[in-house]
Amino acid sequence: MNSFWIILFHTYLNKLKSKSFIITTVITVLIVLALTNINNIIGLFDKNGGKENVAVLDETGELYEPFKQQLKTINKDIKLTLYKGSEKEAEKAVEKGDFKGVIQLQFNAEKLPEATFKAMSIADSSLFTDLQTSLQQVKTMLTASKINLAPAQLQKLYEPVSFEKFALEKNAKTEEELNQARGLVYVLLFIIYFAVIMYANMIAMEVATEKSSRVMEILISSVSPIKQMFAKILGIGLLSLTQLAAFLIVGYYSLTKNMETLKDGFFGVYGFKDIPLETIVYAVIFFILGYFLYATLAAFLGSLVSRIEDVQQMITPMTLMVVAGFMIAMFGLGKPDAPFITATSYIPFFTPMIMFLRVGMLTIPAWEAFLGIAILIATIIVLAIFGARVYRGGVLMYGKSNSFKDIKKALQLTKNE
C-alpha cells in the first residue's frame, strides 16, 4: 500500500510545483479578482466617472425639460446638456470627445416629438435605447394631453398589471428563492464543467506523458497498473481541490468587499444570501462524483495512447459528453421541471450537472437525488473495474493509437498477463 501513497503524493506534489499549474492558478485568480472588481476597473477607464454626457439640440424649445425628467427615471448616469450652438458645432464637440453624442429634438407634422441621434459610434445600444424610451414617454404624455387625458388617467393607463405567481406544490420555492438558486446553480455548473474538463484532461496527459517517456515500463515492474491509475486519479483530485479552494477563497473575499458595487448587476438579480446548506452539500457531492466518473474514463483512455499528440483525439468523445451535459443544464436553468431535463438527469454522464440543477432549482423528493447519486456511484464502480482492466493492458501498448478498437487489444493483453 505504501507504493500507492508514494505515487499519489508524487503526482500531487509534482503537479503542484509545476510552472503550468502555478501560472494557471495565478491567471485564474487574477480573472476572479477582475470579475469581482469589474465596476471599479471600468471606472478607472471612464474619465466621466460612469456618466455619459449627451448634448441636446432642442429645436422646439419645449421638449428638453420633459425629456430630461423622463430620462432621470430610466438612467441617472446619462447627463443631458442643452447645447446652444449649431448642429455642425455640436458634431465637432462630439468628435473632440466633449460629448458621447448629440440628440436633435424636433416636432413632426402632427406636433409630436421625433429625434436624430449622432455619435462617433452607434455600437452602444443601451444608450440609444434609454434615450429612445425616454422620448417615447414624452410622446405618450403629449398624445394624452391632445386627447384630454388627465395625468391621473394616464398614470392609471400605464400602471403595471398585478400579476402574482403562486406554486401549488408543497414546499415549492418562492420566486426570490428560485433566483438565488439559479445564481448558485449557474456558478457551480461552470465550476463543475471546467473542473471536469481540465482535470480529466490532466490525468490523460499525465498517463500519456509517462508512456511516451518510457517511465511506465519502470513503474509497472514495481507497482500494479491498477494502483497507479487510482493513485493518479486521487492525486490530481487532491490537486483540483487545492486549486478550487484558492479560487473560492479569493473570489468570496473579493465578492464580499465589492458586493455594494455589484448589487445592480448579476448579483443583484441572483442573490447569494441565505444559501441552504443542503444545496451546498449536494454541490460538493455531485462535483466529487462527477470528477471521479470522468477522471476514471480519462485515465484508461490516456493509457491507450503512446504519444501526447494523440491524447486530445482519444478523449474528444468524453469532452463532447461534458459539453452536451453542460448545454442541457443551461437549457434547464429556464425550464428545470421539463420532462427532458428529468429524463437526462438519470443518464450517468449528465447526472453531475443536471441532477444538481434539479436539486438546486426544484423541491424534488429526496429519493430522486439519492437515486441519481446511486446511479453515479454504480457507474463509477463499473467504469473503475472495466477501466482498471483496460488500463492494465493499455499501459503495455505502444505505437500509434488509431481508434477505440485499441480497448479490445488492451483487454486481450490483460488476459494474457
C-alpha positions in Angstrom: 0.0 0.0 0.0 3.0 2.3 0.5 3.6 2.4 -3.2 0.0 3.7 -3.7 0.6 6.7 -1.4 4.0 7.4 -2.9 2.5 7.7 -6.4 -0.5 9.7 -5.1 1.6 12.3 -3.3 4.3 12.3 -6.1 1.5 13.1 -8.6 0.1 15.8 -6.3 3.3 17.5 -5.4 4.8 17.2 -8.9 1.8 18.9 -10.4 1.5 21.4 -7.6 5.1 22.6 -8.2 4.9 22.7 -12.0 5.1 26.0 -13.7 2.0 25.4 -15.7 -0.1 24.8 -12.6 1.3 27.9 -10.9 0.8 30.1 -13.9 -2.8 28.7 -14.5 -3.7 29.3 -10.8 -2.3 32.9 -10.8 -4.0 33.8 -14.1 -7.3 32.3 -12.9 -7.1 34.1 -9.5 -6.5 37.4 -11.4 -9.5 36.7 -13.6 -11.6 36.1 -10.5 -10.4 39.3 -9.0 -11.1 41.2 -12.2 -14.7 39.9 -12.4 -15.5 40.7 -8.8 -14.0 44.2 -9.3 -15.3 44.8 -12.8 -17.2 48.0 -11.9 -14.1 49.5 -10.3 -11.9 48.6 -13.3 -14.4 50.1 -15.7 -14.4 53.3 -13.5 -10.6 53.6 -13.9 -11.0 54.0 -17.7 -14.0 56.3 -17.5 -13.0 59.9 -17.3 -16.6 60.9 -16.6 -16.9 58.7 -13.5 -19.5 56.5 -15.2 -21.6 59.4 -16.5 -22.4 59.7 -20.2 -22.7 63.3 -21.4 -25.1 63.8 -24.3 -25.6 67.2 -26.0 -29.2 68.2 -26.8 -30.2 70.4 -29.7 -33.8 71.4 -28.9 -35.3 73.0 -32.0 -38.8 73.1 -30.4 -37.8 75.0 -27.2 -40.3 72.7 -25.3 -39.0 69.2 -25.3 -35.7 69.4 -23.4 -37.1 69.7 -19.8 -39.7 66.9 -20.1 -37.2 64.7 -21.9 -34.6 65.3 -19.2 -37.1 64.4 -16.4 -38.1 61.2 -18.1 -34.5 60.2 -18.7 -33.7 60.6 -15.0 -36.3 57.9 -14.1 -34.7 55.5 -16.5 -30.9 56.1 -16.2 -29.4 58.6 -13.8 -25.9 58.0 -15.3 -26.8 59.8 -18.6 -26.2 63.5 -18.3 -28.0 65.8 -20.8 -26.6 69.2 -21.7 -28.7 71.8 -23.6 -26.4 72.9 -26.5 -26.8 76.4 -27.7 -24.6 76.2 -30.8 -25.3 74.9 -34.3 -25.6 71.3 -35.4 -22.2 71.4 -37.0 -20.6 72.8 -33.8 -22.3 70.0 -31.8 -20.9 67.4 -34.1 -17.4 68.8 -33.8 -17.8 68.8 -30.0 -18.6 65.1 -30.2 -15.6 64.4 -32.4 -13.4 66.2 -29.8 -14.7 63.9 -27.1 -16.6 66.6 -25.2 -19.9 64.6 -25.6 -20.7 61.0 -26.1 -23.3 62.0 -28.7 -25.7 64.7 -29.8 -29.5 64.3 -30.0 -31.6 66.7 -32.1 -35.2 67.1 -30.9 -37.9 68.4 -33.2 -41.7 68.2 -33.9 -43.2 66.3 -36.8 -46.2 67.4 -38.8 -48.6 66.2 -36.1 -46.7 68.3 -33.4 -45.3 65.1 -31.8 -41.6 64.6 -30.9 -39.0 62.9 -33.1 -35.3 62.9 -32.8 -32.0 62.3 -34.6 -29.1 60.9 -32.7 -25.4 61.2 -33.8 -22.3 59.7 -32.2 -18.9 58.6 -33.2 -20.1 55.0 -33.0 -23.7 53.6 -32.6 -22.4 50.4 -31.1 -23.6 51.4 -27.6 -27.2 50.1 -28.0 -28.1 50.7 -24.3 -27.5 54.4 -24.5 -29.6 54.7 -27.7 -32.4 52.5 -26.1 -32.6 54.7 -23.0 -32.8 57.9 -25.0 -35.4 56.4 -27.3 -37.5 55.1 -24.4 -37.4 58.5 -22.6 -38.6 60.3 -25.8 -41.3 57.7 -26.3 -42.7 58.5 -22.8 -42.6 62.2 -23.7 -44.5 61.5 -26.9 -47.1 59.4 -24.9 -47.6 62.3 -22.5 -48.1 64.8 -25.3 -50.5 62.5 -27.1 -52.5 62.0 -23.9 -52.8 65.8 -23.5 -54.1 66.1 -27.0 -57.0 63.8 -26.3 -57.6 65.5 -23.0 -56.5 62.6 -20.7 -55.8 63.8 -17.2 -52.4 62.9 -15.6 -54.2 60.5 -13.2 -55.9 58.8 -16.1 -52.6 58.5 -18.0 -50.9 57.0 -14.9 -53.8 54.5 -14.5 -53.5 53.6 -18.1 -49.8 52.7 -17.8 -49.9 51.3 -14.3 -48.4 47.7 -14.4 -51.0 45.0 -14.2 -51.0 43.0 -10.9 -49.7 39.5 -11.7 -48.7 37.3 -8.8 -47.3 33.8 -9.1 -48.1 31.0 -6.6 -46.8 27.5 -6.6 -49.3 24.8 -5.6 -46.7 22.2 -5.0 -46.0 21.7 -1.3 -42.7 23.4 -0.1 -42.1 24.8 -3.6 -39.5 27.6 -3.8 -40.7 31.2 -4.0 -39.6 33.5 -6.8 -36.8 35.0 -4.6 -35.6 31.6 -3.6 -35.6 30.5 -7.3 -33.5 33.5 -8.3 -31.0 32.7 -5.5 -30.9 29.1 -6.5 -30.5 29.9 -10.2 -27.4 32.1 -9.4 -25.8 29.5 -7.3 -26.5 26.7 -9.8 -25.3 28.9 -12.7 -21.9 29.5 -11.0 -21.4 25.9 -9.8 -22.3 24.4 -13.2 -19.4 26.4 -14.6 -17.1 25.2 -11.9 -18.1 21.5 -12.5 -17.9 21.9 -16.3 -14.4 23.5 -16.3 -13.0 21.4 -13.5 -14.1 18.1 -15.1 -12.7 19.1 -18.5 -9.4 20.5 -17.1 -8.5 17.8 -14.5 -9.7 14.8 -16.5 -7.5 16.0 -19.4 -4.7 16.4 -16.9 -5.0 12.8 -15.9 -5.0 11.6 -19.5 -2.0 13.8 -20.4 -0.1 12.5 -17.3 -0.5 8.9 -18.3 0.4 9.6 -21.9 3.5 11.6 -20.9 4.8 8.7 -18.7 4.2 6.2 -21.5 5.9 8.4 -24.1 9.0 8.8 -21.8 9.0 5.0 -21.1 8.7 5.7 -17.3 5.7 3.4 -17.3 7.9 0.4 -18.0 9.8 1.1 -14.8 6.6 1.8 -12.8 4.7 -1.4 -13.8 7.6 -3.5 -12.7 7.2 -2.4 -9.1 3.6 -1.1 -8.8 0.5 -2.7 -10.3 -1.2 -0.6 -13.0 -4.4 -0.5 -11.1 -2.7 1.1 -8.1 -1.1 3.6 -10.5 -4.5 4.6 -12.0 -6.3 5.2 -8.8 -3.2 6.9 -7.2 -3.1 9.4 -10.2 -6.9 9.9 -10.0 -6.8 10.7 -6.3 -3.6 12.8 -6.6 -5.0 15.0 -9.3 -8.3 15.1 -7.4 -6.5 16.5 -4.4 -4.7 19.0 -6.7 -8.1 20.1 -8.1 -9.5 20.7 -4.6 -6.4 22.7 -3.7 -6.7 24.9 -6.7 -10.5 25.3 -6.4 -10.1 26.2 -2.7 -7.7 29.0 -3.7 -10.2 30.3 -6.3 -13.2 30.2 -3.9 -11.4 31.9 -1.0 -10.1 34.7 -3.2 -13.5 35.0 -5.0 -15.5 35.0 -1.8 -13.3 37.6 -0.1 -13.3 39.9 -3.1 -17.0 39.5 -3.6 -17.9 40.5 0.0 -15.7 43.6 -0.4 -17.4 44.6 -3.7 -21.0 43.5 -3.2 -22.2 47.1 -2.9 -20.9 48.0 -6.4 -22.1 44.7 -7.9 -25.6 44.8 -6.5 -27.1 46.4 -9.6 -25.8 43.7 -11.9 -25.8 39.9 -11.9 -25.5 39.7 -8.1 -28.5 42.0 -7.7 -30.8 39.6 -9.6 -29.2 36.4 -8.5 -28.5 36.9 -4.8 -26.2 34.6 -2.8 -27.6 35.2 0.6 -29.0 32.5 2.9 -27.9 29.6 0.6 -29.4 26.4 2.0 -26.8 24.1 3.5 -28.5 21.2 1.6 -27.7 22.8 -1.7 -24.0 23.3 -0.8 -23.7 19.6 0.3 -25.3 18.4 -3.0 -22.9 20.7 -4.9 -19.9 19.1 -3.3 -21.2 15.5 -3.7 -22.1 15.9 -7.4 -18.8 17.7 -8.1 -16.7 14.9 -6.5 -18.7 12.1 -8.1 -18.6 13.9 -11.5 -14.8 14.2 -11.2 -14.3 10.5 -10.4 -16.6 9.5 -13.2 -14.7 11.4 -15.9 -11.3 11.0 -14.3 -11.6 7.2 -14.4 -12.7 7.4 -18.0 -9.8 9.8 -18.9 -7.3 7.6 -17.1 -7.9 4.5 -19.2 -8.3 6.5 -22.4 -5.0 8.1 -21.7 -3.4 4.6 -21.2 -4.4 3.7 -24.8 -2.1 6.4 -26.4 1.6 6.4 -26.7 2.1 9.9 -27.9 0.9 13.1 -26.2 -0.3 14.3 -29.7 -3.0 11.5 -29.7 -4.5 12.4 -26.3 -6.9 15.0 -27.5 -8.2 12.8 -30.3 -8.8 9.9 -27.9 -10.6 12.0 -25.2 -12.7 14.1 -27.6 -15.9 11.9 -27.2 -15.6 12.3 -23.4 -15.2 16.1 -23.8 -18.2 16.2 -26.0 -20.3 14.4 -23.4 -19.3 17.0 -20.8 -20.2 19.8 -23.2 -23.6 18.2 -24.0 -24.4 17.9 -20.3 -23.5 21.5 -19.8 -25.6 22.7 -22.7 -28.6 20.7 -21.5 -28.1 22.2 -18.0 -28.1 25.7 -19.5 -31.4 25.0 -21.1 -32.7 23.6 -17.8 -32.0 26.8 -16.0 -35.1 28.2 -17.7 -37.2 25.1 -17.5 -35.8 22.9 -14.7 -39.1 20.9 -14.5 -39.2 19.9 -18.2 -39.6 16.1 -18.8 -36.5 16.2 -20.9 -34.4 17.6 -18.0 -35.9 15.0 -15.6 -35.0 12.1 -18.0 -31.5 13.2 -18.8 -30.7 13.8 -15.1 -30.6 9.9 -14.7 -28.1 9.5 -17.5 -24.8 8.9 -15.6 -22.6 11.1 -17.7 -25.1 14.0 -17.4 -26.2 13.4 -13.8 -23.5 15.5 -12.0 -24.7 18.7 -13.7 -28.4 18.1 -14.4 -29.4 16.3 -11.2 -27.7 19.1 -9.3 -29.6 21.6 -11.4 -32.9 19.9 -10.4 -31.9 19.7 -6.7 -30.9 23.4 -6.6 -33.9 24.8 -8.6 -36.8 22.5 -7.6 -38.2 20.8 -4.5 -37.8 17.2 -5.6 -38.2 14.1 -3.4 -35.0 13.1 -1.6 -35.2 9.7 -3.2 -34.7 11.2 -6.7 -31.4 12.9 -5.6 -30.3 9.7 -3.9 -31.1 7.6 -6.9 -29.0 10.0 -9.0 -26.1 9.6 -6.6 -26.6 5.8 -6.5 -26.5 5.7 -10.3 -23.3 7.7 -10.4 -21.6 5.6 -7.7 -22.6 2.4 -9.6 -21.4 3.8 -12.9 -18.1 4.8 -11.3 -17.6 1.3 -9.8 -18.4 -0.4 -13.1 -16.2 2.1 -15.0 -13.4 1.6 -12.5 -13.4 -2.2 -12.8 -13.6 -2.0 -16.6 -11.1 0.9 -16.7 -8.6 -0.9 -14.5 -8.6 -3.9 -16.9 -8.2 -1.6 -19.9 -5.5 0.5 -18.1 -3.6 -2.6 -17.1 -3.2 -3.7 -20.7 -3.2 -0.2 -22.2 0.0 0.9 -20.4 1.8 -2.0 -22.2 0.7 -0.9 -25.6 3.0 1.3 -27.7 2.7 2.6 -31.3 0.1 4.8 -32.9 -3.4 4.7 -31.4 -6.0 4.8 -34.2 -9.3 4.2 -32.6 -11.3 2.8 -29.7 -10.6 -0.7 -31.1 -7.4 -0.4 -29.0 -9.6 -1.1 -26.0 -10.1 -4.6 -27.2 -6.3 -5.0 -27.6 -5.8 -3.7 -24.1 -8.2 -6.2 -22.7 -6.5 -9.0 -24.5 -3.1 -8.0 -23.1 -4.6 -8.0 -19.6 -5.9 -11.6 -20.1 -2.5 -12.7 -21.4 -0.6 -11.4 -18.3 
